[in-house]
Amino acid sequence: MKLARRIESVGASATIAITTRARQLRSEGVDVANFGAGEPDFDTPDFIKDAAKKALDAGDTKYVPQKSKALLDAIVEKLRRENGLTYAPEQIVMAFGGKHALAAVIDVLVDAGDKVLIPEPYWVSYPEMVRLAGGEPVFIPTGRKQDFKITPQQVLDYARGAKCLILNSPSNPTGVTYTPDELSAIAQAVLKTDLIVLSDEIYEKLVYGATKFVSFAALDPALPARTITFNGLSKAFSMTGWRLGWFAAPKDVAGAVRRLMDHQTTNPVSFAQAAALAAYTDPRAAATIEVMRQEFENRGRHMAKRLNAIKGISCVEPTGAFYCFPDVSAHYGRTLAGINVTDSMSFAKASLEGAGAALVPGAPFGDDACVRLSFAISLDEINRGLDRLEKLLA
């Protein structure tokens, strides 16, 4: 059967592939330390699950309007209170996860041939979403010398002829976070261009040390009209399987996505929206998130320290999200576990097959010198996997 040309150029997600392979090996009885996971290992809080159960018992299993007014009001209040942003309920759109929200906005903004600026390294799905919309991803290089962050001058240099800029802070895959001053400088550069900014803030609650999170659109009064802010419940509330994300945008963008979703997905699951309302309104939420945040901070600091102690590995300590993105290129050219290691893909294969440690190659993220390790797993599993990796590399 002949497929559409637009899908032929889209590759499978490397993160999903690694996680699937790790689970397959585990099902076969192989002890695998899975550093590929992109989701918290904590359960969804009970008060959120209880809200969903209550909605189910009340018969909340039908189509719902676009969208529940109470939930939209709760998100509007969250943005005002926590992010310093003022929106009307009609500017908020709920979606089936943050990924769906991003894809839908790109679909309504990007025409064939439009250029979208994507800083390297990047989340693997950004360029594929742009290609599926007919756009052209244009990558802005960073690297360790820039702490994996773009500069205001790069924004100005690359902006000519581009329509959008995707920003992700805290970052997947690097774990780095832009400081408020760094974002402010980028914001001033953006305001000298015609760029629309897609600000992916899904990891906003997971920041560490002295790091301060700030929403990009809050940095200048002119930015809300030029920014779409993305967020969701998967990371902060450990609700990955609930598939609930949202974005805040100018009214014309929000309305366009609603029209698109009317013909594609209708609305997110009714009782899941009841759970989301509890997440954003229950007074227990903040303490629950803080317990998880502190645990991730401890794990991230520990993982970075251990990685930097392994000869030939160099790692920036994460300031957000739950990933380390170490440079392992010093080991390229070696034979490990019978595998000739020449790049991040072969390094990841050697790690999985030779050490039972599943990590994600950096190439699909735009940096072939690095690999990504998630610390959204227990400290015991982190240590077990890094012990094996260290032994393999020694």
Secondary structure as GFF3:
##gff-version 3
##sequence-region A 1 394
A	DSSP	alpha_helix	5	8	.	.	.	ID=ss1
A	DSSP	alpha_helix	14	27	.	.	.	ID=ss2
A	DSSP	beta_strand	33	34	.	.	.	ID=ss3
A	DSSP	alpha_helix	46	57	.	.	.	ID=ss4
A	DSSP	alpha_helix	69	83	.	.	.	ID=ss5
A	DSSP	three_ten_helix	89	91	.	.	.	ID=ss6
A	DSSP	beta_strand	92	95	.	.	.	ID=ss7
A	DSSP	alpha_helix	98	109	.	.	.	ID=ss8
A	DSSP	beta_strand	115	119	.	.	.	ID=ss9
A	DSSP	alpha_helix	125	132	.	.	.	ID=ss10
A	DSSP	beta_strand	136	140	.	.	.	ID=ss11
A	DSSP	three_ten_helix	144	146	.	.	.	ID=ss12
A	DSSP	alpha_helix	152	158	.	.	.	ID=ss13
A	DSSP	beta_strand	162	168	.	.	.	ID=ss14
A	DSSP	alpha_helix	180	190	.	.	.	ID=ss15
A	DSSP	beta_strand	196	200	.	.	.	ID=ss16
A	DSSP	three_ten_helix	216	219	.	.	.	ID=ss17
A	DSSP	three_ten_helix	224	226	.	.	.	ID=ss18
A	DSSP	beta_strand	227	232	.	.	.	ID=ss19
A	DSSP	three_ten_helix	240	242	.	.	.	ID=ss20
A	DSSP	beta_strand	245	248	.	.	.	ID=ss21
A	DSSP	alpha_helix	251	264	.	.	.	ID=ss22
A	DSSP	alpha_helix	270	281	.	.	.	ID=ss23
A	DSSP	alpha_helix	285	308	.	.	.	ID=ss24
A	DSSP	beta_strand	323	324	.	.	.	ID=ss25
A	DSSP	three_ten_helix	329	331	.	.	.	ID=ss26
A	DSSP	beta_strand	335	336	.	.	.	ID=ss27
A	DSSP	beta_strand	339	340	.	.	.	ID=ss28
A	DSSP	alpha_helix	344	355	.	.	.	ID=ss29
A	DSSP	beta_strand	357	358	.	.	.	ID=ss30
A	DSSP	beta_strand	360	361	.	.	.	ID=ss31
A	DSSP	three_ten_helix	363	365	.	.	.	ID=ss32
A	DSSP	beta_strand	371	374	.	.	.	ID=ss33
A	DSSP	alpha_helix	379	393	.	.	.	ID=ss34
###
